[in-house]
Amino acid sequence: MAASWLCTAAWALDEAVQPGTYEITVQTVMPHLEENLRYATTRERRCLRSYELPPVFPVLHHPSLQGCKLGNESRRGDTIRYLLVCESPQVATGIARLNIDPGRIVGVLEVTMGGKNMTFSQRIEAARQGECELAP
């Protein structure tokens, strides 16, 4: 029993999120668009580990945010915050917040695009489904 507790304590110190396969639901909200185009929701299943948290928001892979990433991580309790850092500050600014519970991640990325004064957000909810599958 003590060994189990020690393993759990060590995991909590090293990992912000329990590694595993997560079912991830992503909702992108663009309030400036027409009502029928305002919301987009996608779902995916993938293996996540703590070092993979910053790029968990799919919009960060979009060409309009090329050269941008989440950095300046700060942790307080079960909450992790990041700043959106772009090679050119004129591209975009933003902030992300992830709330981590055992087997569950809920996060929001809020972005203001540079010269366009356009804002949008992306919300993720991820539920752990089990261990990561090993590649053949």
N, C-alpha and C positions, 0 to 999 in steps of 0.2 A: 504494500500500500504506500509506503514512504517513497519507494522508487517511482511509482506512478505519479505521485504529487511532485517530486523533483523534476520529472520529465515535463510535466505540464508547466511548472514554474519556469523552466529553462526555455520552453517554447514561447511563453509569454514575453520573456525578455528579448529574445532574438527575432521573433516574428510578430508583426502587427496583425497579420491575418493568418488563420490556420490554412496551410497549404492544402490544395485539393481542387477537384473539379467543381466549378460553380455554374449555375444557370443564371445568366446575366440578362436583365431587361434594361434597355436603354431608351429613354424618352428625350427627344430633342424638342425644345420649345422656342419658337421664333415669333415673338409677339407682334412684330411689325408686318407679318404676312397676313394674307386673307385667312379667314377662319378655317377653310378647308385645307389649307397648306401649313397651318401654324404648328401642328404636332406631328411628329414622326416617331414611331416606336419600333424597335427591333429587339430580337432575342438571339442569344448565342450561348453555347456551352463551351467552356474552356478551362484549362488548368491555370490556377493563379497561385502566386507566391508573393510575399511582401515586396520584393524588389520589382514586381510587375505592377504594382498599384499605380504609380504615376501615369503610365500610358493606358490605364483601363478605360478611359473615356475615348470612344472611337473617333470623335470629331478631331482629336489631336493628330490623326493620320490624314486629315483632309488637306489637299494642296493649298488652300487659303491660309492654313496655319503652319505651313512649312517653316522650319526654323524655330518653332515654338515648342516648349515642353514645360512640364510642371517641375518646379524646383523650390528651394528654400523651405524644405519640409519642417514643420513644427508639430510636436505631439503634446496633447494634454488629455490625460485619461484615455478614453476610447476614441478620441477624435484626432484626426490627422488633417492638417491644413497645408496647402501648397499655393504658391504664387505662379501665375502663368508668366513664363519668362521667354521672350522672343528675341532673336538675334537683332531684329530691328524693332524698337519700341513702338514705331508707327503702325506695325501690323495689328497688334492686339494687346489688351491687358486683361487680367482676370484673376480669379481666385477659385480654388477648389476646396471642398470640405468632404472628408470621408468619416463616417461613423462606423466603427468596427465592433461587432458583437460576435460571440462564438457562432461560427457557421453562417454569418450574415454581414453584408456590407451595404450601406446606403450612402450615396454620395451625390453632390451637386457641383458642377463646374459652371461658373458664370463668366461670360466673355463679353467684352466690348471691343468691337473691331475698330482699328485705328481711324483712318480718315473718313470712314463711312458713318460713324456715330451709330452703328447698328449693334444691338445687344441680342444675345440669345443665351440659353442655358441648356445643359445636358444633365439629366438625372439618371443615375444607375441604381439598381437594386440587384444584389447578387446573393443567391442562397447556395450554400455548400451542398453538393450532391454525393460526394464520396472522394475517394482517393484519385489522384491523377493516373490516367492510363499510361503505361509504358509504351514507347514507340517500338515497333517490331524490328 
